[in-house]
Amino acid sequence: MSQPIENLDEVLKAHKLSQPEYEEIVRILDGRHPNIVEIGIFSAMWSEHCSYKSSKKYLNGFPTKAPWVIQGPGENAGVIDIGDGMAAVFKMESHNHPSFIEPFQGAATGVGGILRDVFTMGARPVANLNALRFGTVTGNSDTAKYQRHLVHGVVEGIGSYGNCMGVPTIGGEVSFDESYNGNILVNAFSLGLVKADEIFLGVASGVGNSVMYVGSKTGRDGLGGAVMSSDSFTEESKSLRPTVQVGDPFTEKLLLEACLELFKTDHVVGIQDMGAAGLTSSSFEMAGKTGAGLIMHLDKVPAREEGMMPYDFMLSESQERMLICAKQGSEQAIIDIFEKWDLDVAVIGEVTDTGRMELFWHGEKCADMPIAPVSEEAPILDRPTMRPKYLDEVNAKSVDSFPAVDDQEAYEKIFSSLEVVDKAWVYNQYDSMVQTNTTKHPGSLDASSIRIKENGKALAMSSDCNPRYCYIDPKRGAALAVVESGRNVAMSGARPLSITDCLNYGNPENPEVMWQFAEGCEGIKEACAALSTPVVSGNVSLYNETNGVSVFPTPSIAMVGLNEDQNKVLPSAFQEEGSEILLIGETKGEFGGSLYIKALHGETVGTISEVDYISELALWDLVIEANKKGLLKAAKDVNVGGIATALTKMAAVSGLGVEADMTVENSRDIFDESQSRAILEVASADVESIVRMAMELGVKVTNIGKVGGDKVRVNNVELSMEKVKDIYFNTFVRTIDQDL
């Protein structure tokens, strides 16, 4: 029997492995102690980031099937049928920890990684979104200055990588809350198109088939990245730059084109992106899915640094790399393709039938371990859960717990909130029109949309989550994230079909955080089942905590929907003076977790009502069907900041004023956040048809006013159009650029 590694306790601590996990490793190795290469492999594969060991218990039971789902969770990305032999491939991932440490490269490589997840499936990426959460950016405190620095770096990183790749960033969301002061969230989404019968999977099979490495050379950047992302932050974490990868979008563009050329041949059995844990995760996952074994010669892996050892090659997270299982005899043809695109390519191993990973270094075996227990049998933890104590306090408060605020003062404060105002400073740094298919772009309100040239249809997509809702009610808040993303898609005239998620939570070792996560998963399951929008891919990001303070529960949901006619993408801003404004749905005076309480009183409190999925679906049906009949000029959902905010945003983007009157129980209800509501712009001649359709669906309709004039007036509050436009378009840039 081999001897344990010297200073074992320190080695295990550095690799975030527990003593029980080490004992399990020894058992898996038939009583043999692992060497440092094997320790590194286990630490990466059993990290929270790669194994989902704390979350897997709660992810079971997600709705994942529907007639339009081609590939659900378990592959690099999910795939849905979008008709006429075409499929959409999409996924969302987090790059939170790296972006906090080094904002430009952290965000840039997050974009690069999600793009590879999509084109590894054989799809050409055609649209990106992002969901960004930052801390306090207003004022002159050190925290605000640092957060503004992070915003600049993250946005520049996303824009740089996506723009260089020639993939449009067509939408997303940016929000701010002090809960993210110690841990920002950077979630990246990408969607690609592929023929439905030309999808590639990440598998290795066929004894004697070659294992080939393609892309950039391997360096030491990103070493330990997956393990780092599975731990909480401290003040020292800001110095962890060696664990952050460095991206090269120009190399990735070459890799994309080379892979798409390769996919037109018959040379590939499977292909896998080298993402978190690099060569380790890609090789173990490919073989683990089929029960195959692999032999790999690490000295044949292209290296860009001197003195690299097997540990470095297996754990490096250098970017722009792929692992290919190639059909025997196809090696030279594959080499020719990648060399033509000026990329590194090498045969580094072969598939066996042993079920073992055998690694060699200049002819000597440096690791020998069974694949299945490493890739498929990571410890599943049953962590303690406990309802958070803070909920008693925050749920006991309501909007009536605070002093009354004059409605006009409330209106101006809410509309001036960074959560509401236009983020052109952000999205103008992204190329949203490259590829010339974007039909609803950033700043258009609600979902974004692209046309599909191949079948004349359009895809709508939206990323959403209200962390305040999730803080005061983790289950209903997560359900409402699904509802909101679906409603935004429906407002563009598209039928919501499926979601991908990025579940961002705090430290799972805290029972209260684990309770939040468990509740959030139940909310997503409930909403996806009720709305027939299954989960096809996703990501879990835990340990979003610094110095013991966890972020708000933030399950980001990206919904994708299909519009049967690319010429009927519905706008969300007013289109014409004189149009009628219809309010769909009921205003119930709901303020739990509202922007009203946060903007005016600085707190996140209240309760969330039960989610009415029947009313939500009826709203979707009304908008989608009325749009098909050409009865709508525009549609916008009512959400954060209520009806007054929705109408004012529509006016700001269109440049058209509003005169609106509505009956409410309390004058402040024009700011309430009741669900399942929308504003429709309709020609006078079509109002009766909409009312009739709404009655058939059991949906309440109220005519609340007209489009036009030189101001926005909603009941007893008003702003001139000049003031509306100044607040909406200039507030964010004044805030974010105040250090320049």
Secondary structure, DSSP 8 states (H G I E B T S, - for coil): -----TTHHHHHHHTT--HHHHHHHHHHTTT----HHHHHHHHHHTSHHHH-TTTHHHHTT-----TTEEE-TTSSSEEEEEETTEEEEEEEEE-HHHHHHSHHHHHHHHHHHHHHHHHTTT-EEEEEEEEEEE---SSSSHHHHHHHHHHHHHHHHHHHHHHHHT--EEEEEEEE-GGGTT--EEEEEEEEEEETT--------STT-EEEEEES-B-STTTTHHHHTTS-B-GGGGG-GGGS----HHHHHHHHHHHHHHTTSS-EEEEEE--TTHHHHHHHHHHHTTT-EEEEEGGGS-BSSTT--HHHHHH---SSEEEEEE-TT-HHHHHHHHHHTT-EEEEEEEEESSSEEEEEETTEEEEEEEHHHHHT------------THHHHHHH--GGGS----HHHHHHHHHTSTTTS--HHHHTTS--STTS-EEE-TTSSS-EEEEETTTTEEEEEEEE--HHHHHH-HHHHHHHHHHHHHHHHHTTT-EEEEEEEEEE-S-TTSHHHHHHHHHHHHHHHHHHHHHT--EEEEEEE---EETTEE---EEEEEEEEEES-GGG---SS--STT-EEEEES------TT-HHHHHHH-----------HHHHHHHHHHHHHHHHTT--SEEEE--TTHHHHHHHHHHHHHT--EEE----SSGGGGG---SS-EEEEE-GGGHHHHHHHHHHHT--EEEEEEE-SSEEEETTEEEEHHHHHHHHHHHHHHHHTTT-
